[in-house]
Every structure is written in structure tokens, then in C-alpha cells.
């Protein structure tokens, strides 16, 4: 079972934080252009990941006929 703890909003992104019963910290980070997801055992590592902004360069997959 996942327990939603908090959603953190920074100037560059938002982070949705849940904690599983086994203590694993699940983080979903997003902004208007991209997103990222990771799982942590350590609160210190999770907090560093939360504070880092999402990359400004990224790859994107498109299919023929889709608008840009």
C-alpha cells in the first residue's frame, strides 16, 4: 500500500511523494515539459533528488502523423 505524504512545488517543478509500507520512498517529479520517477531507501538521497531541477534537454518519441 502506498501512502501519499506530500506534493512539493518549487519554482521549476513539482514532486509527488509517496511512501510504501516497506519504507521505500517513491518520487514523481514533473513540470510542463517533462517528468521523472525514482525510488529511494534513504531520505537524504531522496531530498537531494527532489531539489535538483529537471533537465532542460531531453529526448522525445514521436510517431508519423502526430502534431509536433
PyMOL Python script that loads the backbone (N, CA, C, O; Angstrom):
from pymol import cmd

cmd.read_pdbstr("""\
ATOM      1  N   UNK A   1       0.837  -1.182   0.000  1.00  0.00           N
ATOM      2  CA  UNK A   1       0.000   0.000   0.000  1.00  0.00           C
ATOM      3  C   UNK A   1       0.879   1.241   0.000  1.00  0.00           C
ATOM      4  O   UNK A   1       1.874   1.323   0.720  1.00  0.00           O
ATOM      5  N   UNK A   2       0.486   2.201  -0.823  1.00  0.00           N
ATOM      6  CA  UNK A   2       1.194   3.469  -0.894  1.00  0.00           C
ATOM      7  C   UNK A   2       0.462   4.504  -0.049  1.00  0.00           C
ATOM      8  O   UNK A   2      -0.767   4.558  -0.026  1.00  0.00           O
ATOM      9  N   UNK A   3       1.249   5.323   0.643  1.00  0.00           N
ATOM     10  CA  UNK A   3       0.686   6.391   1.460  1.00  0.00           C
ATOM     11  C   UNK A   3       1.197   7.716   0.912  1.00  0.00           C
ATOM     12  O   UNK A   3       2.396   7.992   0.954  1.00  0.00           O
ATOM     13  N   UNK A   4       0.274   8.545   0.391  1.00  0.00           N
ATOM     14  CA  UNK A   4       0.667   9.862  -0.118  1.00  0.00           C
ATOM     15  C   UNK A   4       1.073  10.728   1.057  1.00  0.00           C
ATOM     16  O   UNK A   4       0.323  10.897   2.019  1.00  0.00           O
ATOM     17  N   UNK A   5       2.269  11.270   0.961  1.00  0.00           N
ATOM     18  CA  UNK A   5       2.770  12.120   2.040  1.00  0.00           C
ATOM     19  C   UNK A   5       2.586  13.608   1.745  1.00  0.00           C
ATOM     20  O   UNK A   5       2.034  14.350   2.557  1.00  0.00           O
ATOM     21  N   UNK A   6       3.053  14.029   0.575  1.00  0.00           N
ATOM     22  CA  UNK A   6       3.014  15.457   0.281  1.00  0.00           C
ATOM     23  C   UNK A   6       3.303  15.693  -1.204  1.00  0.00           C
ATOM     24  O   UNK A   6       3.899  14.848  -1.872  1.00  0.00           O
ATOM     25  N   UNK A   7       2.874  16.846  -1.704  1.00  0.00           N
ATOM     26  CA  UNK A   7       3.289  17.331  -3.015  1.00  0.00           C
ATOM     27  C   UNK A   7       4.061  18.620  -2.777  1.00  0.00           C
ATOM     28  O   UNK A   7       3.551  19.555  -2.160  1.00  0.00           O
ATOM     29  N   UNK A   8       5.282  18.661  -3.266  1.00  0.00           N
ATOM     30  CA  UNK A   8       6.139  19.832  -3.090  1.00  0.00           C
ATOM     31  C   UNK A   8       6.187  20.597  -4.399  1.00  0.00           C
ATOM     32  O   UNK A   8       6.406  20.011  -5.459  1.00  0.00           O
ATOM     33  N   UNK A   9       5.979  21.920  -4.326  1.00  0.00           N
ATOM     34  CA  UNK A   9       6.055  22.767  -5.513  1.00  0.00           C
ATOM     35  C   UNK A   9       7.246  23.701  -5.373  1.00  0.00           C
ATOM     36  O   UNK A   9       7.352  24.446  -4.399  1.00  0.00           O
ATOM     37  N   UNK A  10       8.144  23.656  -6.358  1.00  0.00           N
ATOM     38  CA  UNK A  10       9.285  24.566  -6.408  1.00  0.00           C
ATOM     39  C   UNK A  10       9.070  25.491  -7.601  1.00  0.00           C
ATOM     40  O   UNK A  10       8.129  25.280  -8.366  1.00  0.00           O
ATOM     41  N   UNK A  11       9.903  26.502  -7.783  1.00  0.00           N
ATOM     42  CA  UNK A  11       9.740  27.376  -8.951  1.00  0.00           C
ATOM     43  C   UNK A  11       9.906  26.653 -10.294  1.00  0.00           C
ATOM     44  O   UNK A  11       9.378  27.109 -11.308  1.00  0.00           O
ATOM     45  N   UNK A  12      10.639  25.525 -10.307  1.00  0.00           N
ATOM     46  CA  UNK A  12      10.918  24.844 -11.577  1.00  0.00           C
ATOM     47  C   UNK A  12      10.156  23.542 -11.786  1.00  0.00           C
ATOM     48  O   UNK A  12      10.057  23.062 -12.915  1.00  0.00           O
ATOM     49  N   UNK A  13       9.620  22.964 -10.722  1.00  0.00           N
ATOM     50  CA  UNK A  13       8.957  21.663 -10.850  1.00  0.00           C
ATOM     51  C   UNK A  13       8.130  21.338  -9.601  1.00  0.00           C
ATOM     52  O   UNK A  13       8.215  22.025  -8.583  1.00  0.00           O
ATOM     53  N   UNK A  14       7.330  20.272  -9.707  1.00  0.00           N
ATOM     54  CA  UNK A  14       6.561  19.746  -8.581  1.00  0.00           C
ATOM     55  C   UNK A  14       6.998  18.302  -8.343  1.00  0.00           C
ATOM     56  O   UNK A  14       7.417  17.609  -9.270  1.00  0.00           O
ATOM     57  N   UNK A  15       6.894  17.854  -7.087  1.00  0.00           N
ATOM     58  CA  UNK A  15       7.260  16.481  -6.739  1.00  0.00           C
ATOM     59  C   UNK A  15       6.137  15.870  -5.910  1.00  0.00           C
ATOM     60  O   UNK A  15       5.738  16.414  -4.880  1.00  0.00           O
ATOM     61  N   UNK A  16       5.639  14.738  -6.374  1.00  0.00           N
ATOM     62  CA  UNK A  16       4.604  13.974  -5.688  1.00  0.00           C
ATOM     63  C   UNK A  16       5.315  12.870  -4.906  1.00  0.00           C
ATOM     64  O   UNK A  16       6.008  12.046  -5.503  1.00  0.00           O
ATOM     65  N   UNK A  17       5.155  12.839  -3.586  1.00  0.00           N
ATOM     66  CA  UNK A  17       5.893  11.911  -2.724  1.00  0.00           C
ATOM     67  C   UNK A  17       4.939  10.924  -2.067  1.00  0.00           C
ATOM     68  O   UNK A  17       3.966  11.313  -1.421  1.00  0.00           O
ATOM     69  N   UNK A  18       5.236   9.639  -2.242  1.00  0.00           N
ATOM     70  CA  UNK A  18       4.510   8.576  -1.550  1.00  0.00           C
ATOM     71  C   UNK A  18       5.526   7.663  -0.882  1.00  0.00           C
ATOM     72  O   UNK A  18       6.675   7.564  -1.313  1.00  0.00           O
ATOM     73  N   UNK A  19       5.084   7.003   0.170  1.00  0.00           N
ATOM     74  CA  UNK A  19       5.930   6.049   0.882  1.00  0.00           C
ATOM     75  C   UNK A  19       5.180   4.730   0.956  1.00  0.00           C
ATOM     76  O   UNK A  19       4.018   4.680   1.356  1.00  0.00           O
ATOM     77  N   UNK A  20       5.864   3.665   0.563  1.00  0.00           N
ATOM     78  CA  UNK A  20       5.271   2.344   0.602  1.00  0.00           C
ATOM     79  C   UNK A  20       5.423   1.770   2.006  1.00  0.00           C
ATOM     80  O   UNK A  20       6.263   2.234   2.777  1.00  0.00           O
ATOM     81  N   UNK A  21       4.621   0.767   2.344  1.00  0.00           N
ATOM     82  CA  UNK A  21       4.666   0.163   3.687  1.00  0.00           C
ATOM     83  C   UNK A  21       6.046  -0.348   4.057  1.00  0.00           C
ATOM     84  O   UNK A  21       6.402  -0.372   5.235  1.00  0.00           O
ATOM     85  N   UNK A  22       6.834  -0.760   3.060  1.00  0.00           N
ATOM     86  CA  UNK A  22       8.175  -1.266   3.340  1.00  0.00           C
ATOM     87  C   UNK A  22       9.192  -0.148   3.569  1.00  0.00           C
ATOM     88  O   UNK A  22      10.371  -0.427   3.786  1.00  0.00           O
ATOM     89  N   UNK A  23       8.754   1.119   3.522  1.00  0.00           N
ATOM     90  CA  UNK A  23       9.629   2.256   3.792  1.00  0.00           C
ATOM     91  C   UNK A  23      10.252   2.877   2.561  1.00  0.00           C
ATOM     92  O   UNK A  23      10.937   3.893   2.675  1.00  0.00           O
ATOM     93  N   UNK A  24      10.041   2.307   1.393  1.00  0.00           N
ATOM     94  CA  UNK A  24      10.590   2.860   0.154  1.00  0.00           C
ATOM     95  C   UNK A  24       9.890   4.178  -0.172  1.00  0.00           C
ATOM     96  O   UNK A  24       8.668   4.292  -0.071  1.00  0.00           O
ATOM     97  N   UNK A  25      10.687   5.166  -0.564  1.00  0.00           N
ATOM     98  CA  UNK A  25      10.182   6.493  -0.904  1.00  0.00           C
ATOM     99  C   UNK A  25      10.057   6.571  -2.425  1.00  0.00           C
ATOM    100  O   UNK A  25      11.054   6.455  -3.136  1.00  0.00           O
ATOM    101  N   UNK A  26       8.847   6.767  -2.919  1.00  0.00           N
ATOM    102  CA  UNK A  26       8.585   6.859  -4.352  1.00  0.00           C
ATOM    103  C   UNK A  26       8.355   8.326  -4.701  1.00  0.00           C
ATOM    104  O   UNK A  26       7.498   8.988  -4.116  1.00  0.00           O
ATOM    105  N   UNK A  27       9.137   8.826  -5.667  1.00  0.00           N
ATOM    106  CA  UNK A  27       9.066  10.233  -6.043  1.00  0.00           C
ATOM    107  C   UNK A  27       8.745  10.369  -7.522  1.00  0.00           C
ATOM    108  O   UNK A  27       9.343   9.703  -8.367  1.00  0.00           O
ATOM    109  N   UNK A  28       7.800  11.234  -7.819  1.00  0.00           N
ATOM    110  CA  UNK A  28       7.451  11.568  -9.196  1.00  0.00           C
ATOM    111  C   UNK A  28       7.612  13.072  -9.353  1.00  0.00           C
ATOM    112  O   UNK A  28       6.899  13.851  -8.720  1.00  0.00           O
ATOM    113  N   UNK A  29       8.563  13.478 -10.209  1.00  0.00           N
ATOM    114  CA  UNK A  29       8.885  14.887 -10.415  1.00  0.00           C
ATOM    115  C   UNK A  29       8.414  15.296 -11.810  1.00  0.00           C
ATOM    116  O   UNK A  29       8.615  14.558 -12.774  1.00  0.00           O
ATOM    117  N   UNK A  30       7.785  16.475 -11.921  1.00  0.00           N
ATOM    118  CA  UNK A  30       7.266  16.900 -13.221  1.00  0.00           C
ATOM    119  C   UNK A  30       7.207  18.424 -13.343  1.00  0.00           C
ATOM    120  O   UNK A  30       7.192  19.152 -12.351  1.00  0.00           O
ATOM    121  N   UNK A  31       7.176  18.874 -14.593  1.00  0.00           N
ATOM    122  CA  UNK A  31       6.894  20.268 -14.913  1.00  0.00           C
ATOM    123  C   UNK A  31       6.082  20.278 -16.200  1.00  0.00           C
ATOM    124  O   UNK A  31       5.536  19.243 -16.581  1.00  0.00           O
ATOM    125  N   UNK A  32       5.986  21.408 -16.876  1.00  0.00           N
ATOM    126  CA  UNK A  32       5.136  21.486 -18.063  1.00  0.00           C
ATOM    127  C   UNK A  32       5.743  20.793 -19.287  1.00  0.00           C
ATOM    128  O   UNK A  32       5.054  20.638 -20.296  1.00  0.00           O
ATOM    129  N   UNK A  33       7.014  20.371 -19.227  1.00  0.00           N
ATOM    130  CA  UNK A  33       7.665  19.780 -20.396  1.00  0.00           C
ATOM    131  C   UNK A  33       8.110  18.334 -20.217  1.00  0.00           C
ATOM    132  O   UNK A  33       8.186  17.595 -21.199  1.00  0.00           O
ATOM    133  N   UNK A  34       8.404  17.914 -19.003  1.00  0.00           N
ATOM    134  CA  UNK A  34       8.995  16.589 -18.800  1.00  0.00           C
ATOM    135  C   UNK A  34       8.691  16.068 -17.400  1.00  0.00           C
ATOM    136  O   UNK A  34       8.152  16.784 -16.557  1.00  0.00           O
ATOM    137  N   UNK A  35       9.050  14.799 -17.168  1.00  0.00           N
ATOM    138  CA  UNK A  35       8.838  14.209 -15.846  1.00  0.00           C
ATOM    139  C   UNK A  35       9.931  13.179 -15.562  1.00  0.00           C
ATOM    140  O   UNK A  35      10.674  12.781 -16.458  1.00  0.00           O
ATOM    141  N   UNK A  36      10.013  12.760 -14.310  1.00  0.00           N
ATOM    142  CA  UNK A  36      10.991  11.757 -13.886  1.00  0.00           C
ATOM    143  C   UNK A  36      10.416  11.020 -12.679  1.00  0.00           C
ATOM    144  O   UNK A  36       9.572  11.554 -11.959  1.00  0.00           O
ATOM    145  N   UNK A  37      10.877   9.798 -12.466  1.00  0.00           N
ATOM    146  CA  UNK A  37      10.405   8.965 -11.364  1.00  0.00           C
ATOM    147  C   UNK A  37      11.598   8.213 -10.794  1.00  0.00           C
ATOM    148  O   UNK A  37      12.473   7.773 -11.539  1.00  0.00           O
ATOM    149  N   UNK A  38      11.634   8.064  -9.457  1.00  0.00           N
ATOM    150  CA  UNK A  38      12.692   7.271  -8.833  1.00  0.00           C
ATOM    151  C   UNK A  38      12.204   6.756  -7.488  1.00  0.00           C
ATOM    152  O   UNK A  38      11.232   7.259  -6.926  1.00  0.00           O
ATOM    153  N   UNK A  39      12.900   5.741  -6.984  1.00  0.00           N
ATOM    154  CA  UNK A  39      12.576   5.123  -5.701  1.00  0.00           C
ATOM    155  C   UNK A  39      13.836   5.147  -4.831  1.00  0.00           C
ATOM    156  O   UNK A  39      14.929   4.835  -5.303  1.00  0.00           O
ATOM    157  N   UNK A  40      13.674   5.521  -3.555  1.00  0.00           N
ATOM    158  CA  UNK A  40      14.807   5.653  -2.652  1.00  0.00           C
ATOM    159  C   UNK A  40      14.559   4.908  -1.344  1.00  0.00           C
ATOM    160  O   UNK A  40      13.422   4.761  -0.896  1.00  0.00           O
ATOM    161  N   UNK A  41      15.657   4.443  -0.743  1.00  0.00           N
ATOM    162  CA  UNK A  41      15.640   3.872   0.604  1.00  0.00           C
ATOM    163  C   UNK A  41      16.080   4.919   1.627  1.00  0.00           C
ATOM    164  O   UNK A  41      15.757   4.824   2.811  1.00  0.00           O
ATOM    165  N   UNK A  42      16.818   5.911   1.151  1.00  0.00           N
ATOM    166  CA  UNK A  42      17.479   6.869   2.013  1.00  0.00           C
ATOM    167  C   UNK A  42      16.833   8.248   1.866  1.00  0.00           C
ATOM    168  O   UNK A  42      16.708   8.759   0.753  1.00  0.00           O
ATOM    169  N   UNK A  43      16.425   8.846   2.977  1.00  0.00           N
ATOM    170  CA  UNK A  43      15.767  10.161   2.944  1.00  0.00           C
ATOM    171  C   UNK A  43      16.696  11.255   2.438  1.00  0.00           C
ATOM    172  O   UNK A  43      16.251  12.170   1.744  1.00  0.00           O
ATOM    173  N   UNK A  44      17.994  11.173   2.777  1.00  0.00           N
ATOM    174  CA  UNK A  44      18.943  12.196   2.346  1.00  0.00           C
ATOM    175  C   UNK A  44      19.087  12.192   0.825  1.00  0.00           C
ATOM    176  O   UNK A  44      19.057  13.250   0.197  1.00  0.00           O
ATOM    177  N   UNK A  45      19.244  11.009   0.232  1.00  0.00           N
ATOM    178  CA  UNK A  45      19.345  10.904  -1.227  1.00  0.00           C
ATOM    179  C   UNK A  45      18.058  11.375  -1.898  1.00  0.00           C
ATOM    180  O   UNK A  45      18.098  12.042  -2.932  1.00  0.00           O
ATOM    181  N   UNK A  46      16.924  11.028  -1.309  1.00  0.00           N
ATOM    182  CA  UNK A  46      15.633  11.457  -1.866  1.00  0.00           C
ATOM    183  C   UNK A  46      15.512  12.982  -1.832  1.00  0.00           C
ATOM    184  O   UNK A  46      15.039  13.584  -2.796  1.00  0.00           O
ATOM    185  N   UNK A  47      15.929  13.604  -0.742  1.00  0.00           N
ATOM    186  CA  UNK A  47      15.804  15.063  -0.636  1.00  0.00           C
ATOM    187  C   UNK A  47      16.701  15.770  -1.647  1.00  0.00           C
ATOM    188  O   UNK A  47      16.315  16.804  -2.191  1.00  0.00           O
ATOM    189  N   UNK A  48      17.899  15.226  -1.910  1.00  0.00           N
ATOM    190  CA  UNK A  48      18.767  15.821  -2.927  1.00  0.00           C
ATOM    191  C   UNK A  48      18.124  15.713  -4.307  1.00  0.00           C
ATOM    192  O   UNK A  48      18.169  16.659  -5.093  1.00  0.00           O
ATOM    193  N   UNK A  49      17.526  14.560  -4.598  1.00  0.00           N
ATOM    194  CA  UNK A  49      16.873  14.347  -5.894  1.00  0.00           C
ATOM    195  C   UNK A  49      15.704  15.315  -6.065  1.00  0.00           C
ATOM    196  O   UNK A  49      15.496  15.856  -7.151  1.00  0.00           O
ATOM    197  N   UNK A  50      14.951  15.529  -5.001  1.00  0.00           N
ATOM    198  CA  UNK A  50      13.802  16.447  -5.040  1.00  0.00           C
ATOM    199  C   UNK A  50      14.241  17.865  -5.409  1.00  0.00           C
ATOM    200  O   UNK A  50      13.570  18.536  -6.193  1.00  0.00           O
ATOM    201  N   UNK A  51      15.355  18.319  -4.852  1.00  0.00           N
ATOM    202  CA  UNK A  51      15.796  19.696  -5.052  1.00  0.00           C
ATOM    203  C   UNK A  51      16.394  19.949  -6.430  1.00  0.00           C
ATOM    204  O   UNK A  51      16.392  21.090  -6.891  1.00  0.00           O
ATOM    205  N   UNK A  52      16.904  18.923  -7.099  1.00  0.00           N
ATOM    206  CA  UNK A  52      17.502  19.101  -8.421  1.00  0.00           C
ATOM    207  C   UNK A  52      16.411  19.332  -9.468  1.00  0.00           C
ATOM    208  O   UNK A  52      15.444  18.576  -9.555  1.00  0.00           O
ATOM    209  N   UNK A  53      16.587  20.386 -10.254  1.00  0.00           N
ATOM    210  CA  UNK A  53      15.624  20.694 -11.315  1.00  0.00           C
ATOM    211  C   UNK A  53      15.684  19.626 -12.400  1.00  0.00           C
ATOM    212  O   UNK A  53      16.696  18.943 -12.558  1.00  0.00           O
ATOM    213  N   UNK A  54      14.608  19.492 -13.133  1.00  0.00           N
ATOM    214  CA  UNK A  54      14.579  18.565 -14.261  1.00  0.00           C
ATOM    215  C   UNK A  54      15.491  19.078 -15.373  1.00  0.00           C
ATOM    216  O   UNK A  54      15.712  20.284 -15.485  1.00  0.00           O
ATOM    217  N   UNK A  55      16.021  18.173 -16.194  1.00  0.00           N
ATOM    218  CA  UNK A  55      16.904  18.622 -17.275  1.00  0.00           C
ATOM    219  C   UNK A  55      16.165  19.496 -18.288  1.00  0.00           C
ATOM    220  O   UNK A  55      14.959  19.357 -18.489  1.00  0.00           O
ATOM    221  N   UNK A  56      16.907  20.386 -18.912  1.00  0.00           N
ATOM    222  CA  UNK A  56      16.313  21.258 -19.925  1.00  0.00           C
ATOM    223  C   UNK A  56      16.423  20.641 -21.315  1.00  0.00           C
ATOM    224  O   UNK A  56      15.750  21.093 -22.242  1.00  0.00           O
ATOM    225  N   UNK A  57      17.257  19.618 -21.477  1.00  0.00           N
ATOM    226  CA  UNK A  57      17.388  18.890 -22.736  1.00  0.00           C
ATOM    227  C   UNK A  57      16.890  17.478 -22.513  1.00  0.00           C
ATOM    228  O   UNK A  57      17.217  16.850 -21.506  1.00  0.00           O
ATOM    229  N   UNK A  58      16.108  16.982 -23.438  1.00  0.00           N
ATOM    230  CA  UNK A  58      15.543  15.655 -23.275  1.00  0.00           C
ATOM    231  C   UNK A  58      15.229  15.064 -24.640  1.00  0.00           C
ATOM    232  O   UNK A  58      15.182  15.774 -25.645  1.00  0.00           O
ATOM    233  N   UNK A  59      15.016  13.765 -24.661  1.00  0.00           N
ATOM    234  CA  UNK A  59      14.634  13.063 -25.878  1.00  0.00           C
ATOM    235  C   UNK A  59      13.126  12.878 -25.899  1.00  0.00           C
ATOM    236  O   UNK A  59      12.480  12.804 -24.855  1.00  0.00           O
ATOM    237  N   UNK A  60      12.576  12.804 -27.110  1.00  0.00           N
ATOM    238  CA  UNK A  60      11.143  12.660 -27.254  1.00  0.00           C
ATOM    239  C   UNK A  60      10.856  11.700 -28.406  1.00  0.00           C
ATOM    240  O   UNK A  60      11.521  11.748 -29.441  1.00  0.00           O
ATOM    241  N   UNK A  61       9.889  10.852 -28.228  1.00  0.00           N
ATOM    242  CA  UNK A  61       9.496   9.917 -29.271  1.00  0.00           C
ATOM    243  C   UNK A  61       8.208  10.430 -29.901  1.00  0.00           C
ATOM    244  O   UNK A  61       7.241  10.730 -29.201  1.00  0.00           O
ATOM    245  N   UNK A  62       8.203  10.527 -31.232  1.00  0.00           N
ATOM    246  CA  UNK A  62       7.005  10.920 -31.951  1.00  0.00           C
ATOM    247  C   UNK A  62       6.703   9.878 -33.022  1.00  0.00           C
ATOM    248  O   UNK A  62       7.593   9.162 -33.479  1.00  0.00           O
ATOM    249  N   UNK A  63       5.479   9.810 -33.401  1.00  0.00           N
ATOM    250  CA  UNK A  63       5.032   8.876 -34.418  1.00  0.00           C
ATOM    251  C   UNK A  63       4.533   9.641 -35.628  1.00  0.00           C
ATOM    252  O   UNK A  63       4.022  10.752 -35.491  1.00  0.00           O
ATOM    253  N   UNK A  64       4.675   9.058 -36.820  1.00  0.00           N
ATOM    254  CA  UNK A  64       4.192   9.740 -38.025  1.00  0.00           C
ATOM    255  C   UNK A  64       2.729  10.165 -37.875  1.00  0.00           C
ATOM    256  O   UNK A  64       1.892   9.395 -37.404  1.00  0.00           O
ATOM    257  N   UNK A  65       2.442  11.385 -38.278  1.00  0.00           N
ATOM    258  CA  UNK A  65       1.077  11.887 -38.221  1.00  0.00           C
ATOM    259  C   UNK A  65       0.739  12.623 -36.934  1.00  0.00           C
ATOM    260  O   UNK A  65      -0.314  13.255 -36.856  1.00  0.00           O
ATOM    261  N   UNK A  66       1.594  12.562 -35.926  1.00  0.00           N
ATOM    262  CA  UNK A  66       1.344  13.287 -34.672  1.00  0.00           C
ATOM    263  C   UNK A  66       1.771  14.734 -34.845  1.00  0.00           C
ATOM    264  O   UNK A  66       2.758  15.010 -35.526  1.00  0.00           O
ATOM    265  N   UNK A  67       1.036  15.668 -34.233  1.00  0.00           N
ATOM    266  CA  UNK A  67       1.484  17.067 -34.279  1.00  0.00           C
ATOM    267  C   UNK A  67       2.724  17.251 -33.411  1.00  0.00           C
ATOM    268  O   UNK A  67       2.910  16.541 -32.423  1.00  0.00           O
ATOM    269  N   UNK A  68       3.570  18.211 -33.786  1.00  0.00           N
ATOM    270  CA  UNK A  68       4.789  18.486 -33.001  1.00  0.00           C
ATOM    271  C   UNK A  68       4.476  19.144 -31.688  1.00  0.00           C
ATOM    272  O   UNK A  68       5.385  19.440 -30.913  1.00  0.00           O
TER     273      UNK A  68
END
""", "prot")
cmd.dss("prot")
cmd.show_as("cartoon", "prot")
cmd.util.cbc("prot")
cmd.orient("prot")
